[in-house]
Amino acid sequence: MSYQNIITIESGKRSGKPCIRGMRITVYDVLSYLASGMTFEEILADFPYLTKEDILACLSYAAERERQTLLVN
């Protein structure tokens, strides 16, 4: 899953945090929902403007950030 076309960063939006497709929902928001136990289906029901690909892009983005952290250390 390539997140580059889904995850956006704009300095004036949500303090420059990574967001989904220019919207105000952040990668952190979605990851927090997943960490709290919400399923993909529950997230999609609560946020109908999101897609399964958006959620997968958040996971891919987080995995890439972790990989970059490991390379630095």
ROBA-445701 format. One line per field, with one value per residue: residue in three letters; x, y, z of N, C-alpha, C, CB in turn. Coordinates in steps of 0.05 Angstrom, whole numbers, plus 5000, padded with zeros to 4 digits. Atoms other than C-alpha are relative to their C-alpha. Last residue first. Glycine has a CB too. Layout:
! ROBA-445701
code ALA / ... .
nx X / ... .
ny Y / ... .
nz Z / ... .
cax X / ... .
cay Y / ... .
caz Z / ... .
cx X / ... .
cy Y / ... .
cz Z / ... .
cbx X / ... .
cby Y / ... .
cbz Z / ... .
***
This chain:
! ROBA-445701
code ASN / VAL / LEU / LEU / THR / GLN / ARG / GLU / ARG / GLU / ALA / ALA / TYR / SER / LEU / CYS / ALA / LEU / ILE / ASP / GLU / LYS / THR / LEU / TYR / PRO / PHE / ASP / ALA / LEU / ILE / GLU / GLU / PHE / THR / MET / GLY / SER / ALA / LEU / TYR / SER / LEU / VAL / ASP / TYR / VAL / THR / ILE / ARG / MET / GLY / ARG / ILE / CYS / PRO / LYS / GLY / SER / ARG / LYS / GLY / SER / GLU / ILE / THR / ILE / ILE / ASN / GLN / TYR / SER / MET .
nx 4987 / 4984 / 4976 / 4981 / 4989 / 4981 / 4977 / 4986 / 4988 / 4977 / 4979 / 4989 / 4985 / 4975 / 4983 / 4991 / 4979 / 4975 / 4990 / 4990 / 4973 / 4982 / 5002 / 4976 / 4983 / 5007 / 4989 / 5000 / 5027 / 5013 / 4989 / 5010 / 5028 / 5002 / 4994 / 5020 / 5015 / 5021 / 4987 / 4992 / 5025 / 5011 / 4984 / 5008 / 5028 / 5001 / 4991 / 4971 / 4996 / 4990 / 5021 / 5005 / 5011 / 5010 / 5030 / 5009 / 5001 / 4981 / 4973 / 4995 / 5022 / 5022 / 4992 / 5003 / 4991 / 4990 / 4992 / 5023 / 5022 / 4992 / 5015 / 4985 / 5017 .
ny 5010 / 4978 / 4994 / 5022 / 4997 / 4978 / 5010 / 5019 / 4983 / 4987 / 5020 / 5005 / 4977 / 5000 / 5021 / 4992 / 4980 / 5014 / 5013 / 4979 / 4992 / 5021 / 5025 / 5015 / 4988 / 5011 / 4979 / 4974 / 4993 / 4992 / 4974 / 4980 / 4996 / 4984 / 5015 / 4997 / 5024 / 5002 / 5008 / 5028 / 5015 / 5001 / 5020 / 5027 / 5006 / 5006 / 5028 / 5006 / 5024 / 4993 / 4995 / 4971 / 4986 / 5017 / 5003 / 5015 / 5029 / 5014 / 4995 / 5017 / 5018 / 4986 / 4986 / 4972 / 4983 / 4973 / 4984 / 4998 / 4985 / 4974 / 4979 / 4975 / 4976 .
nz 4975 / 4988 / 5017 / 4996 / 4973 / 5001 / 5015 / 4982 / 4979 / 5013 / 5004 / 4974 / 4992 / 5016 / 4990 / 4973 / 5004 / 5008 / 4976 / 4982 / 5010 / 4990 / 5014 / 5001 / 5021 / 5027 / 5018 / 4986 / 4994 / 5025 / 5007 / 4981 / 5006 / 5024 / 5024 / 5021 / 5005 / 4979 / 4975 / 5003 / 5001 / 4973 / 4985 / 5010 / 4993 / 4971 / 4997 / 5001 / 4984 / 4973 / 4981 / 4996 / 5024 / 5021 / 5002 / 5023 / 4995 / 5017 / 4991 / 4977 / 4993 / 4988 / 4976 / 5007 / 4978 / 5008 / 4976 / 4981 / 5013 / 5010 / 4986 / 5001 / 5000 .
cax 5387 / 5372 / 5351 / 5303 / 5269 / 5260 / 5227 / 5180 / 5160 / 5148 / 5104 / 5064 / 5053 / 5032 / 4982 / 4954 / 4951 / 4912 / 4861 / 4854 / 4849 / 4790 / 4756 / 4740 / 4682 / 4635 / 4670 / 4632 / 4614 / 4684 / 4714 / 4668 / 4682 / 4757 / 4750 / 4755 / 4799 / 4828 / 4891 / 4850 / 4817 / 4885 / 4915 / 4858 / 4868 / 4944 / 4938 / 4900 / 4828 / 4825 / 4820 / 4876 / 4871 / 4883 / 4925 / 4998 / 5007 / 5026 / 4992 / 4924 / 4925 / 4968 / 5033 / 5001 / 5020 / 4983 / 4972 / 4933 / 4978 / 5041 / 5008 / 5029 / 5000 .
cay 5088 / 5126 / 5064 / 5042 / 5110 / 5105 / 5037 / 5064 / 5122 / 5073 / 5030 / 5091 / 5112 / 5042 / 5040 / 5107 / 5086 / 5024 / 5068 / 5112 / 5051 / 5026 / 5092 / 5154 / 5201 / 5155 / 5171 / 5134 / 5075 / 5073 / 5072 / 5016 / 4975 / 4982 / 4956 / 4999 / 4969 / 5031 / 5022 / 5026 / 5091 / 5118 / 5100 / 5137 / 5200 / 5197 / 5194 / 5259 / 5278 / 5350 / 5333 / 5342 / 5270 / 5241 / 5283 / 5283 / 5337 / 5407 / 5443 / 5412 / 5448 / 5509 / 5471 / 5422 / 5349 / 5299 / 5224 / 5195 / 5199 / 5180 / 5123 / 5067 / 5000 .
caz 5309 / 5245 / 5206 / 5262 / 5261 / 5186 / 5193 / 5246 / 5201 / 5144 / 5188 / 5210 / 5138 / 5119 / 5176 / 5157 / 5084 / 5104 / 5138 / 5077 / 5032 / 5074 / 5057 / 5098 / 5082 / 5121 / 5187 / 5242 / 5196 / 5166 / 5236 / 5258 / 5195 / 5203 / 5274 / 5336 / 5390 / 5423 / 5381 / 5317 / 5339 / 5359 / 5292 / 5257 / 5299 / 5293 / 5217 / 5222 / 5205 / 5181 / 5107 / 5057 / 5033 / 5103 / 5149 / 5172 / 5225 / 5201 / 5259 / 5242 / 5175 / 5162 / 5151 / 5103 / 5105 / 5062 / 5068 / 5009 / 4948 / 4986 / 5025 / 4979 / 5000 .
cx 5018 / 5015 / 5017 / 5026 / 5021 / 5013 / 5022 / 5026 / 5016 / 5015 / 5025 / 5023 / 5014 / 5018 / 5027 / 5019 / 5011 / 5023 / 5025 / 5012 / 5012 / 5029 / 5019 / 4996 / 5027 / 5017 / 4996 / 5010 / 4998 / 4971 / 4986 / 5010 / 4988 / 4971 / 4999 / 5009 / 4979 / 4982 / 4980 / 5011 / 5006 / 4974 / 4989 / 5015 / 4992 / 4971 / 4999 / 5005 / 5029 / 5004 / 5012 / 4978 / 4993 / 4988 / 4993 / 4970 / 4991 / 5001 / 5021 / 5030 / 5009 / 4977 / 4977 / 5006 / 4999 / 5009 / 5012 / 5007 / 4976 / 4978 / 5005 / 4983 / 5018 .
cy 4977 / 4990 / 5021 / 5005 / 4978 / 5005 / 5021 / 4990 / 4983 / 5018 / 5012 / 4979 / 4995 / 5023 / 4998 / 4979 / 5009 / 5019 / 4985 / 4988 / 5022 / 5007 / 4980 / 4974 / 4986 / 5012 / 4991 / 5023 / 5028 / 5008 / 5010 / 5028 / 5021 / 5008 / 5020 / 4983 / 5003 / 4976 / 4996 / 4989 / 4970 / 4984 / 4997 / 4979 / 4971 / 4993 / 4992 / 4970 / 4991 / 4976 / 5006 / 5006 / 5029 / 5017 / 4982 / 4995 / 4986 / 4970 / 4984 / 5001 / 4981 / 4983 / 5014 / 5016 / 5028 / 5015 / 5026 / 5017 / 5005 / 5017 / 5028 / 5022 / 5025 .
cz 4995 / 5024 / 5013 / 4984 / 5006 / 5027 / 4999 / 4987 / 5019 / 5020 / 4988 / 4998 / 5027 / 5007 / 4985 / 5012 / 5026 / 4996 / 4995 / 5026 / 5017 / 4992 / 5014 / 4984 / 4998 / 4977 / 4971 / 4983 / 5014 / 5005 / 4975 / 4993 / 5019 / 4995 / 4976 / 4976 / 4979 / 4995 / 5022 / 5026 / 4998 / 5001 / 5028 / 5015 / 4992 / 5008 / 5029 / 5001 / 4996 / 5018 / 5028 / 5020 / 5005 / 4978 / 4977 / 5001 / 4974 / 5005 / 4984 / 5009 / 5022 / 5009 / 5014 / 5025 / 4990 / 5025 / 4991 / 5024 / 5018 / 4988 / 4988 / 5012 / 5000 .
cbx 4979 / 4981 / 4991 / 4988 / 4978 / 4986 / 4992 / 4982 / 4979 / 4991 / 4990 / 4978 / 4982 / 4992 / 4986 / 4976 / 4989 / 4995 / 4978 / 4978 / 4999 / 4992 / 5008 / 5011 / 5004 / 4971 / 5031 / 5018 / 4987 / 5001 / 5031 / 5008 / 4984 / 5012 / 4979 / 4997 / 4987 / 4984 / 5021 / 5020 / 4983 / 4995 / 5029 / 5006 / 4981 / 5010 / 5030 / 5014 / 4980 / 4982 / 4981 / 4995 / 4976 / 4980 / 4987 / 5015 / 4981 / 5027 / 5003 / 4993 / 4990 / 4990 / 5021 / 4972 / 5029 / 4978 / 5021 / 4992 / 4991 / 5022 / 5008 / 5007 / 4980 .
cby 4991 / 5023 / 5008 / 4974 / 4998 / 5026 / 4991 / 4977 / 5017 / 5017 / 4977 / 4989 / 5025 / 5001 / 4973 / 5005 / 5023 / 4982 / 4981 / 5020 / 5009 / 4972 / 5003 / 4993 / 5030 / 5005 / 5004 / 4997 / 4979 / 4977 / 4998 / 4993 / 4974 / 4985 / 4977 / 5030 / 4991 / 5025 / 5020 / 4996 / 5009 / 5029 / 5007 / 4998 / 5020 / 5024 / 4997 / 5013 / 4978 / 5020 / 4975 / 5013 / 4985 / 4979 / 5028 / 4974 / 4993 / 5011 / 4994 / 4971 / 4984 / 5020 / 5020 / 5007 / 4991 / 5016 / 4983 / 4972 / 4986 / 4997 / 5000 / 5006 / 5000 .
cbz 5020 / 5008 / 4972 / 4992 / 5021 / 4991 / 4971 / 5009 / 5015 / 4976 / 4983 / 5020 / 5002 / 4970 / 4998 / 5019 / 4983 / 4976 / 5012 / 5007 / 4971 / 4989 / 4970 / 5028 / 5006 / 4995 / 5006 / 5025 / 5018 / 4980 / 4995 / 5029 / 5003 / 4976 / 4996 / 4992 / 5024 / 5001 / 5008 / 4977 / 4976 / 5011 / 5000 / 4970 / 4986 / 5016 / 4989 / 5023 / 4993 / 5012 / 5002 / 4975 / 4990 / 5011 / 4997 / 4998 / 5024 / 5005 / 5029 / 4994 / 4975 / 4981 / 4993 / 4988 / 5009 / 4985 / 5017 / 5009 / 4975 / 4981 / 5029 / 4970 / 5025 .
***
